[in-house]
Amino acid sequence: QRSISFAAAYRVGAVLEGLFRVLGKTSEPPMTRFVAAQLAQDHYFCIDKARQRLDYAPSVNTSEELAQCADWLRELAA
């Protein structure tokens, strides 16, 4: 695996956005400034307030579902 800095990814996104605009492409480039910014940040979502205020209880167990997903991906890759 390789990585590049956020600044470099952001510049690549800007260049690709400009290139797609100049070429008149209507599809989104594979890298944009938005994508670079999102990939550079950790995302964490907490459902504590939903549990407290709305009496919410998830219908699935996240750990079990992730394990099943990992098994499926391994089978797919085999």
N, CA, C and O atoms as a MOPAC input file, in Angstrom:
PM7 MOZYME 1SCF
protein

 N      0.84300 1    -1.17500 1     0.00000 1
 C      0.00000 1     0.00000 1     0.00000 1
 C      0.88600 1     1.23500 1     0.00000 1
 O      1.97600 1     1.24300 1     0.57200 1
 N      0.40000 1     2.25500 1    -0.64200 1
 C      1.12400 1     3.52200 1    -0.69000 1
 C      0.20100 1     4.62200 1    -0.20500 1
 O     -1.01900 1     4.45900 1    -0.17800 1
 N      0.78600 1     5.73300 1     0.17300 1
 C     -0.02100 1     6.85600 1     0.61900 1
 C      0.62000 1     8.15700 1     0.14700 1
 O      1.81100 1     8.21400 1    -0.15700 1
 N     -0.20000 1     9.18600 1     0.09700 1
 C      0.29400 1    10.52500 1    -0.21300 1
 C     -0.27500 1    11.47500 1     0.83400 1
 O     -1.23300 1    11.14600 1     1.53400 1
 N      0.30800 1    12.62200 1     0.92900 1
 C     -0.15700 1    13.59200 1     1.91800 1
 C     -1.52900 1    14.14100 1     1.52500 1
 O     -1.94600 1    14.07200 1     0.36900 1
 N     -2.20900 1    14.68700 1     2.52500 1
 C     -3.49800 1    15.31300 1     2.25900 1
 C     -3.33600 1    16.44300 1     1.24200 1
 O     -4.13800 1    16.57300 1     0.31800 1
 N     -2.29100 1    17.25800 1     1.41800 1
 C     -2.07700 1    18.39800 1     0.50600 1
 C     -1.91900 1    17.92000 1    -0.93700 1
 O     -2.46800 1    18.52400 1    -1.85800 1
 N     -1.17100 1    16.84000 1    -1.13000 1
 C     -0.96200 1    16.31800 1    -2.48500 1
 C     -2.27100 1    15.76600 1    -3.05100 1
 O     -2.59400 1    16.00900 1    -4.21400 1
 N     -3.02000 1    15.03200 1    -2.24200 1
 C     -4.30600 1    14.47700 1    -2.70100 1
 C     -5.27700 1    15.60300 1    -3.03600 1
 O     -6.01600 1    15.51800 1    -4.01700 1
 N     -5.27800 1    16.64700 1    -2.22900 1
 C     -6.16300 1    17.78700 1    -2.46700 1
 C     -5.81300 1    18.46300 1    -3.79500 1
 O     -6.70000 1    18.83500 1    -4.56400 1
 N     -4.51700 1    18.61800 1    -4.05500 1
 C     -4.09000 1    19.21600 1    -5.33800 1
 C     -4.47400 1    18.33700 1    -6.51900 1
 O     -4.92400 1    18.83800 1    -7.54900 1
 N     -4.29800 1    17.02200 1    -6.37200 1
 C     -4.69600 1    16.10200 1    -7.44800 1
 C     -6.19600 1    16.22700 1    -7.70300 1
 O     -6.63700 1    16.24700 1    -8.85200 1
 N     -6.97000 1    16.30900 1    -6.63200 1
 C     -8.41800 1    16.48500 1    -6.77800 1
 C     -8.75800 1    17.75900 1    -7.52100 1
 O     -9.62300 1    17.76400 1    -8.39700 1
 N     -8.07200 1    18.84700 1    -7.17200 1
 C     -8.33500 1    20.13000 1    -7.83900 1
 C     -7.98300 1    20.04500 1    -9.32700 1
 O     -8.73000 1    20.53600 1   -10.17300 1
 N     -6.85500 1    19.42800 1    -9.63900 1
 C     -6.42700 1    19.29700 1   -11.04300 1
 C     -7.43900 1    18.45600 1   -11.81800 1
 O     -7.84100 1    18.82400 1   -12.92200 1
 N     -7.84900 1    17.32900 1   -11.24200 1
 C     -8.81300 1    16.47000 1   -11.94100 1
 C    -10.15900 1    17.15700 1   -12.11700 1
 O    -10.79200 1    17.02100 1   -13.16400 1
 N    -10.60100 1    17.89300 1   -11.10300 1
 C    -11.85700 1    18.64100 1   -11.24100 1
 C    -11.75600 1    19.63300 1   -12.39400 1
 O    -12.67300 1    19.73000 1   -13.21000 1
 N    -10.66100 1    20.36200 1   -12.46600 1
 C    -10.46600 1    21.33300 1   -13.54100 1
 C    -10.38700 1    20.66600 1   -14.89700 1
 O    -10.97800 1    21.14500 1   -15.86500 1
 N     -9.66300 1    19.56500 1   -14.97300 1
 C     -9.52000 1    18.83300 1   -16.22500 1
 C    -10.87100 1    18.30900 1   -16.71400 1
 O    -11.19200 1    18.42800 1   -17.89600 1
 N    -11.64900 1    17.73900 1   -15.81800 1
 C    -12.97100 1    17.24400 1   -16.19900 1
 C    -13.86200 1    18.38900 1   -16.67200 1
 O    -14.62400 1    18.23700 1   -17.62700 1
 N    -13.76100 1    19.54200 1   -15.99600 1
 C    -14.57300 1    20.69900 1   -16.38700 1
 C    -14.17100 1    21.17100 1   -17.79000 1
 O    -15.03300 1    21.42000 1   -18.63300 1
 N    -12.86700 1    21.29400 1   -18.03800 1
 C    -12.36900 1    21.76100 1   -19.33900 1
 C    -12.76100 1    20.79600 1   -20.45500 1
 O    -13.10300 1    21.21700 1   -21.56000 1
 N    -12.70600 1    19.49300 1   -20.15200 1
 C    -13.04300 1    18.48800 1   -21.16000 1
 C    -14.55400 1    18.31100 1   -21.32900 1
 O    -14.99800 1    17.56000 1   -22.19800 1
 N    -15.33500 1    18.99500 1   -20.50900 1
 C    -16.78500 1    18.92000 1   -20.62200 1
 C    -17.37500 1    17.62100 1   -20.11200 1
 O    -18.50400 1    17.27500 1   -20.46100 1
 N    -16.63100 1    16.90000 1   -19.29400 1
 C    -17.14500 1    15.63800 1   -18.75200 1
 C    -18.20200 1    15.92900 1   -17.69200 1
 O    -18.06400 1    16.85700 1   -16.89500 1
 N    -19.24800 1    15.12800 1   -17.69700 1
 C    -20.31300 1    15.31800 1   -16.72400 1
 C    -20.16400 1    14.37300 1   -15.53300 1
 O    -20.79300 1    14.57300 1   -14.49400 1
 N    -19.32900 1    13.34500 1   -15.68700 1
 C    -19.11200 1    12.42200 1   -14.57100 1
 C    -18.15100 1    13.04300 1   -13.55600 1
 O    -17.45000 1    14.01200 1   -13.85000 1
 N    -18.13600 1    12.47000 1   -12.37500 1
 C    -17.26500 1    12.97900 1   -11.32400 1
 C    -15.88200 1    12.34500 1   -11.45300 1
 O    -15.78600 1    11.14700 1   -11.71900 1
 N    -14.81700 1    13.11100 1   -11.27300 1
 C    -13.47300 1    12.52400 1   -11.34700 1
 C    -13.26000 1    11.50700 1   -10.22300 1
 O    -13.95200 1    11.55800 1    -9.20600 1
 N    -12.30900 1    10.58200 1   -10.39600 1
 C    -12.07000 1     9.57600 1    -9.36300 1
 C    -11.53800 1    10.17500 1    -8.05900 1
 O    -11.69500 1     9.57800 1    -6.99400 1
 N    -10.92300 1    11.32900 1    -8.13600 1
 C    -10.45500 1    12.03100 1    -6.93400 1
 C    -10.90500 1    13.47400 1    -7.03300 1
 O    -10.68500 1    14.13400 1    -8.04900 1
 N    -11.53700 1    13.96200 1    -5.97400 1
 C    -11.94300 1    15.35500 1    -5.89600 1
 C    -11.39700 1    15.93400 1    -4.60000 1
 O    -10.90400 1    15.19600 1    -3.74600 1
 N    -11.48200 1    17.23000 1    -4.45200 1
 C    -11.04100 1    17.85000 1    -3.20700 1
 C    -11.89900 1    17.36500 1    -2.04600 1
 O    -11.39700 1    17.17300 1    -0.93800 1
 N    -13.18600 1    17.16800 1    -2.29400 1
 C    -14.07800 1    16.66100 1    -1.24900 1
 C    -13.65900 1    15.26200 1    -0.81000 1
 O    -13.58100 1    14.98600 1     0.38700 1
 N    -13.38900 1    14.37700 1    -1.77000 1
 C    -12.97500 1    13.01400 1    -1.44600 1
 C    -11.67400 1    13.04000 1    -0.65200 1
 O    -11.54000 1    12.30900 1     0.33000 1
 N    -10.72500 1    13.85900 1    -1.05300 1
 C     -9.45800 1    13.96000 1    -0.32700 1
 C     -9.69500 1    14.39000 1     1.11700 1
 O     -9.10300 1    13.83100 1     2.04000 1
 N    -10.55700 1    15.38000 1     1.31100 1
 C    -10.83400 1    15.86500 1     2.65900 1
 C    -11.52400 1    14.80000 1     3.49800 1
 O    -11.21300 1    14.64800 1     4.67900 1
 N    -12.46000 1    14.05800 1     2.90200 1
 C    -13.16200 1    13.01300 1     3.65400 1
 C    -12.24100 1    11.86100 1     4.01900 1
 O    -12.32400 1    11.32700 1     5.12500 1
 N    -11.36900 1    11.47600 1     3.10600 1
 C    -10.45200 1    10.36700 1     3.37400 1
 C     -9.37600 1    10.73900 1     4.38700 1
 O     -8.79500 1     9.86200 1     5.02500 1
 N     -9.11000 1    12.02000 1     4.53600 1
 C     -8.07100 1    12.47500 1     5.46200 1
 C     -8.56700 1    12.56300 1     6.90400 1
 O     -7.76400 1    12.74900 1     7.81800 1
 N     -9.87100 1    12.43300 1     7.12100 1
 C    -10.44800 1    12.56500 1     8.45600 1
 C    -10.99300 1    11.23100 1     8.95900 1
 O    -11.55900 1    10.45200 1     8.19200 1
 N    -10.82000 1    10.97900 1    10.24200 1
 C    -11.47100 1     9.83700 1    10.86400 1
 C    -12.93500 1    10.19400 1    11.08200 1
 O    -13.26200 1    11.33700 1    11.40200 1
 N    -13.79600 1     9.22800 1    10.91100 1
 C    -15.21800 1     9.44100 1    11.12200 1
 C    -15.69500 1     8.47400 1    12.19900 1
 O    -15.41900 1     7.27500 1    12.13900 1
 N    -16.40200 1     9.00000 1    13.17100 1
 C    -16.93900 1     8.18400 1    14.25100 1
 C    -18.36400 1     8.64600 1    14.51500 1
 O    -18.63000 1     9.84100 1    14.64200 1
 N    -19.25600 1     7.70300 1    14.59500 1
 C    -20.65200 1     8.03400 1    14.81300 1
 C    -21.12000 1     7.37000 1    16.10400 1
 O    -20.96700 1     6.16100 1    16.27900 1
 N    -21.67600 1     8.14600 1    16.98200 1
 C    -22.12200 1     7.67300 1    18.29100 1
 C    -23.65200 1     7.71000 1    18.33900 1
 O    -24.26900 1     8.72000 1    18.00100 1
 N    -24.25100 1     6.59800 1    18.76200 1
 C    -25.71300 1     6.54100 1    18.81600 1
 C    -26.23900 1     6.70000 1    20.24300 1
 O    -27.41200 1     6.42600 1    20.49900 1
 N    -25.40000 1     7.13200 1    21.16200 1
 C    -25.81200 1     7.25500 1    22.56100 1
 C    -27.04300 1     8.14700 1    22.74100 1
 O    -27.95400 1     7.79100 1    23.49000 1
 N    -27.08300 1     9.28200 1    22.07700 1
 C    -28.24000 1    10.17900 1    22.23000 1
 C    -29.50500 1     9.53900 1    21.68100 1
 O    -30.58200 1     9.71600 1    22.25100 1
 N    -29.39400 1     8.80300 1    20.59300 1
 C    -30.56200 1     8.11800 1    20.04000 1
 C    -31.05900 1     7.05600 1    21.02400 1
 O    -32.26500 1     6.87000 1    21.18700 1
 N    -30.13700 1     6.37100 1    21.67000 1
 C    -30.51900 1     5.37500 1    22.68200 1
 C    -31.24200 1     6.05500 1    23.84900 1
 O    -32.28300 1     5.58400 1    24.30800 1
 N    -30.67100 1     7.17200 1    24.32100 1
 C    -31.21400 1     7.86300 1    25.49300 1
 C    -32.53200 1     8.56600 1    25.18500 1
 O    -33.52100 1     8.37100 1    25.89200 1
 N    -32.54700 1     9.36600 1    24.15500 1
 C    -33.70400 1    10.22400 1    23.88200 1
 C    -34.84100 1     9.52400 1    23.14400 1
 O    -36.01200 1     9.85800 1    23.32900 1
 N    -34.49000 1     8.56000 1    22.31600 1
 C    -35.50500 1     7.90800 1    21.48700 1
 C    -35.75000 1     6.45500 1    21.87800 1
 O    -36.55500 1     5.76200 1    21.25400 1
 N    -35.04700 1     5.99800 1    22.92000 1
 C    -35.14000 1     4.60800 1    23.34500 1
 C    -34.81800 1     3.67000 1    22.18100 1
 O    -35.46300 1     2.63800 1    21.99600 1
 N    -33.80800 1     4.05400 1    21.40400 1
 C    -33.42300 1     3.29100 1    20.21500 1
 C    -32.57600 1     2.09300 1    20.60000 1
 O    -31.70700 1     2.18300 1    21.46700 1
 N    -32.83600 1     0.98000 1    19.95100 1
 C    -32.01600 1    -0.21800 1    20.09800 1
 C    -31.75900 1    -0.77000 1    18.69700 1
 O    -32.71000 1    -1.06300 1    17.97300 1
 N    -30.50200 1    -0.91600 1    18.30400 1
 C    -30.19300 1    -1.43800 1    16.96900 1
 C    -30.81100 1    -2.82900 1    16.77500 1
 O    -30.88600 1    -3.62200 1    17.71400 1
 N    -31.24100 1    -3.10500 1    15.56900 1
 C    -31.85000 1    -4.40600 1    15.28800 1
 C    -30.80800 1    -5.47000 1    14.96000 1
 O    -31.13500 1    -6.65400 1    14.88000 1
 N    -29.54800 1    -5.05500 1    14.76700 1
 C    -28.46600 1    -5.99600 1    14.47700 1
 C    -27.28800 1    -5.71000 1    15.39900 1
 O    -27.12900 1    -4.59800 1    15.90100 1
 N    -26.46800 1    -6.73000 1    15.61000 1
 C    -25.25300 1    -6.57400 1    16.39400 1
 C    -24.12500 1    -6.20300 1    15.43100 1
 O    -23.79300 1    -6.97900 1    14.53500 1
 N    -23.54600 1    -5.03600 1    15.60900 1
 C    -22.53900 1    -4.53000 1    14.67700 1
 C    -21.35000 1    -5.47000 1    14.56400 1
 O    -20.87800 1    -5.73200 1    13.45800 1
 N    -20.85900 1    -5.97800 1    15.67900 1
 C    -19.69200 1    -6.87500 1    15.65800 1
 C    -19.98600 1    -8.13800 1    14.85500 1
 O    -19.16300 1    -8.57200 1    14.04900 1
 N    -21.16300 1    -8.72700 1    15.07700 1
 C    -21.53400 1    -9.93200 1    14.33800 1
 C    -21.68700 1    -9.64500 1    12.85500 1
 O    -21.24300 1   -10.43000 1    12.01700 1
 N    -22.31400 1    -8.52200 1    12.53000 1
 C    -22.51700 1    -8.16600 1    11.12200 1
 C    -21.19000 1    -7.90700 1    10.41400 1
 O    -21.01400 1    -8.30600 1     9.26200 1
 N    -20.25200 1    -7.23900 1    11.09700 1
 C    -18.93300 1    -6.99400 1    10.50300 1
 C    -18.18200 1    -8.30000 1    10.29100 1
 O    -17.49200 1    -8.46000 1     9.28400 1
 N    -18.30600 1    -9.23300 1    11.22500 1
 C    -17.65700 1   -10.53800 1    11.07000 1
 C    -18.23700 1   -11.27600 1     9.86500 1
 O    -17.49400 1   -11.87400 1     9.08700 1
 N    -19.55500 1   -11.23500 1     9.70700 1
 C    -20.18800 1   -11.86800 1     8.54900 1
 C    -19.73900 1   -11.20700 1     7.25100 1
 O    -19.49900 1   -11.88600 1     6.25300 1
 N    -19.62700 1    -9.89200 1     7.27000 1
 C    -19.17100 1    -9.16400 1     6.08100 1
 C    -17.74000 1    -9.55500 1     5.73000 1
 O    -17.41900 1    -9.75100 1     4.55800 1
 N    -16.87500 1    -9.66900 1     6.74600 1
 C    -15.48500 1   -10.06600 1     6.50700 1
 C    -15.42400 1   -11.47100 1     5.92300 1
 O    -14.64300 1   -11.72300 1     5.00600 1
 N    -16.23400 1   -12.38600 1     6.43800 1
 C    -16.28700 1   -13.74400 1     5.89300 1
 C    -16.71600 1   -13.71700 1     4.43400 1
 O    -16.12100 1   -14.39400 1     3.59500 1
 N    -17.74300 1   -12.94100 1     4.13100 1
 C    -18.23000 1   -12.83100 1     2.75200 1
 C    -17.14900 1   -12.28600 1     1.83200 1
 O    -16.96200 1   -12.78900 1     0.72400 1
 N    -16.43800 1   -11.26500 1     2.28200 1
 C    -15.37500 1   -10.67500 1     1.46700 1
 C    -14.24100 1   -11.67100 1     1.22700 1
 O    -13.67600 1   -11.71900 1     0.13500 1
 N    -13.90900 1   -12.46600 1     2.24900 1
 C    -12.86100 1   -13.49200 1     2.07500 1
 C    -13.29100 1   -14.52600 1     1.04300 1
 O    -12.49600 1   -14.94000 1     0.19900 1
 N    -14.55700 1   -14.94200 1     1.11500 1
 C    -15.07900 1   -15.89900 1     0.13400 1
 C    -15.05300 1   -15.30800 1    -1.26900 1
 O    -14.71600 1   -15.99200 1    -2.23500 1
 N    -15.40200 1   -14.06200 1    -1.36800 1
 C    -15.42600 1   -13.38100 1    -2.65000 1
 C    -14.02000 1   -13.29700 1    -3.25000 1
 O    -13.84700 1   -13.43900 1    -4.46000 1
 N    -13.02700 1   -13.06700 1    -2.40500 1
 C    -11.64500 1   -12.90200 1    -2.87500 1
 C    -11.00500 1   -14.25700 1    -3.22400 1
 O    -10.03100 1   -14.30500 1    -3.97600 1
 N    -11.54300 1   -15.34100 1    -2.68500 1
 C    -10.94700 1   -16.66900 1    -2.90800 1
 C    -11.20200 1   -17.18800 1    -4.29100 1
 O    -10.76500 1   -18.28800 1    -4.62700 1

